Amino acid sequence: MTALLDTNVLIRFLTSDKTQKFRGVYTLFESLEQGDLRVELKLIVLFQVVFVLKSFYSVPREDIATGMLSILEYKGIIVKEKKNVRRTIELWHDSNLDIVDCYLIACLEGDRQNILYSYDQDFDKFKINREEP
């Protein structure tokens, strides 16, 4: 079984929480960066981290995107669909779209036969075949 990362651990790391718990988190992420330890980062956790940092901590998009892109490069952090996740974060950084919309765009880009059923006209700015039901 692969270990998983929870939102609160990532939040403590990305906000450099200076409590006693941060020391343990910092040590954990050193091991993850080197690949000495392996964990899986689930997409739902990544999306929740983005939401919490933006909504509750008022962290600027640029800082969130930079931190998340950096973590994706850690040797010990496993992310399924890493290419799509990286593109999601880049789109989110460069737009006013929410993270889930950016993920949908990242999943559909490059597929000429893609179709997204949505009423959201913001998708029309991208190479997405949006159709209303």
C-alpha positions, 0 to 999 in steps of 0.5 A: 500500500502507498502512503497518502498525504493529507491536506493539512500536512501540505498546508503546514509545509506550504505556509511554513507554519512555525509550530512544533509540527512544522519541524516534522513536516519539514523533515517529511518533505526533505525525505520526499524531495530526495525520494527516500520516502514515497507518498501519493498525492491525490487530486482531491487533496491537491484541489483542496490545498489550492482552495484552502490556501486561496480562501482561508490564507489569502495566499496569492495565486502565483505563490500557490502555483509556484509551491504546488509546481515545486512539490510535483517535482519531488522524487517521492511524491506520486501524482497520477496524471502528473502532466495534466496536473502540471497543466492544470496549475499553469492554467489556474495561475494564468487565468481567473478560472477555478481549479476544477475548470482548469483540470477539465481543460487540461484533460481535454486539450490536445484531443481534437474530438474532445467534448465538454458538456457545460453551460460555462462560456469561459471554456470557449476561450480554450480549444475545447468543444463545449456543448450545452446539453 
